[in-house]
Amino acid sequence: DESLDEPSPSPLAETKLSSVRVALVGMSLVGLGMVGFLYIPGLIASDAGGDPIINAFYCSVMTLTTIGFGDICPGDSDLVGRIFLTVLPLFGLGFFCGPILTMASSWQEQVPGGVLSLGMLTLTLGVSALIQLEGM
């Protein structure tokens, strides 16, 4: 029987998310992070200048993408703040890393030369981006 040789695709493999749904989930995560950074005491350093909403947006994005510069966030947080700062990046990992990994895996098929060329291209783009950012 040929059906034993080929596994049937799982229902999750056939599910595709719409761009609108992905954008809404992303905005919801950033919004949730902003609310946490605005209302949980001590998450943004007390001496951070600028608009609190802009600071909350910045800290939310830095935390969700797990970059975490630590320049203005977190300040001195309590237990609730520490739990928030532990859980929020876990949602960000799943949301932001999934599409990046999917895009990277599709590059293997689109870049001539295979994995070695893909690695060199990625390294070149990364180094070029860092050089540009350092010059700002």
N, C-alpha and C positions, 0 to 999 in steps of 0.2 A: 504494500500500500504506500503510495507516494506521499500521503498526508503525514505519515510518521517522520519522513525525512525533513520536511520543512516546517519549522515552528510557525504557528499562526501569530500575526502581529497583535500586540496587546492593545486594548482600547486606549491606553494613555499615549501610545506611539502615534495614533491616528488623530489625536486631539491637537488642534492648532488654535492658538490664542489670537484674537484680533488685536490690531495695533491700538485701538481705542481702549480695550480692556487692559492691556499692558500699561498704557499711559496713565489710566485711572489708578491702577494699583501703585505705580511709581509715585504719582502725585499724593496718593493717600499715605504712603510710607513717609515721604518727605514731610507732609502735613502733620502726621502723628509725631514725628521727631521734633518738629518745630514746637508743637504744643508742649511736649515734654521739656524741651530746653527753655521755653518761656516760663513755665509754671512750676517746675520742680526746682526748689531753691538750691543754689550752689553749683548748678551745671555749667553756667557761664561765669567766668571770672568776674568778680565785682569791679575790677578796674578796666574791663573791656570797654573801649569807647565805641561810638557809633550807635546806630539804630538797633534796638533790641530785636526787632523782627528780622532784620538782615543778619544779625549775629545768630539768631536761632536757625534761620535757613542755612547759613554757612555751617554751623555745627551739626545740623541734621544731615546734610549731604556728606560732610567729612566722616561722620560716624557710620552712616549707611554704606558708604563705599569702603569702609574700614581703613581709610587713609589716616585719620586721626592725628593731625599735626600737633595738637595739645597746646596751641598758642593762646586761645581764649576759652577753650572748653576742654575738659571739664575744669571747673573751679574746685572748691571744697564741697563735695557732695555727701549726702547722708546715705543710709541703706537703700531708700527708694531710688535715689539717683544712681547708685551703683548697680542696682538690679536693672534699671532702665538702660544704662550704658552697656550692660551685658547682653540684654535681649535684642535691642535695636539692631546692632550689627549682624546678628544672626539672620534677621529678615533681609537685611541688605545683601548679605552674601548670596542668598538664594535668588534674590531678584536681579542683582546687577551681574553676578558671575555667570548665571545661566545663559543669557544672551551672548555674552562675550565668548564663552566656551563654544557655543553653537556657531558663532561667526568664525572663530578660529578654526574649527573643524571643517567648515566649508571652504576655507582658504586653501586647504591641502589640494582640493580638486581644481581650484582656479589658478594657482600659482604654478607656472611651468618649472620643472626641476624638482618637485616633490618636497619632502620634509626639510632637506638641507637648505634649499632656497627659501622656504617659508621661515626657517629659523634665522637666516641671515637678514631677510627682509624685516622681520619683527625686531631683531636687535638693532638694525640700522634706524628704523622708525623710532624706537624707544630712545636711543642715544641722541638722535636729532631733536626729539621733543625736549629732552632734558637740557640740551645745550641752549635751545631757544628759551626755555623757562628760566635758566640761570642768567641769561642776558637781560631779562626784564627788570 
